[in-house]
Amino acid sequence: MPVGGGSVTVLVSGQIDPFSLAVDNANVYWTEYNGYTGGISSVPIAGGSVALFALT
């Protein structure tokens, strides 16, 4: 949702168990862990494909 208010935009869904959210000028980053595997992913703020940076 824009800082000034407005419509909510879903950028990604169906993630394992997202936590540790971070945002910069271009992307949203998060970590996820399901008890066995985890990773660090990102998606552009404007929407688009999820990029996986690391998988454990």
N, C-alpha and C positions, 0 to 999 in steps of 0.2 A: 504494500500500500504506500502510495506517495506520502512524504512527510506532511504535506499540506492537506491530506485527506483524499478520498476518492475510492475507486474500485480496487478490490484485492485481486492480485494476479498470482495464480498458482504457477510456480516455476518448475517444480518437480514433485512427484508423488511416488509412493510405494517403496520408500527407502527402508532398510533393515531396522535401524533404531537410531535415527539421527540425534546428535548432540554436538556441543562445542561449535556453535555458529559464529562465523566471522564474515564481514562485508567490507569490500573496498569500492573504489569508484566504478569498477567494471563487473565484478563477480560476487557471488555468494558462495562461501566455503563451509563445509561441515565435515565432521567425523561421524563414523557409524561403527557399531560393534554389536554382534549378536551372541556373544559368548564363545564363539569359535573363530570367526574372522571379522576383520574390520577394514576400514579404509578412509582415505581423505578424498573428497570429491568437490567439484565446483560446478556452477552453472552461471552463464551470463545474466546480469540483472535484467537485461532486455528480453531474456528468454532464449532458449536454444537447447543444445545437447549437453548432457552431463558429461564432464571429464573426470576420470578417475586418476588421481595422482599416485596413490600408494595403496597396496592391498597387503594385509598381513594374514 
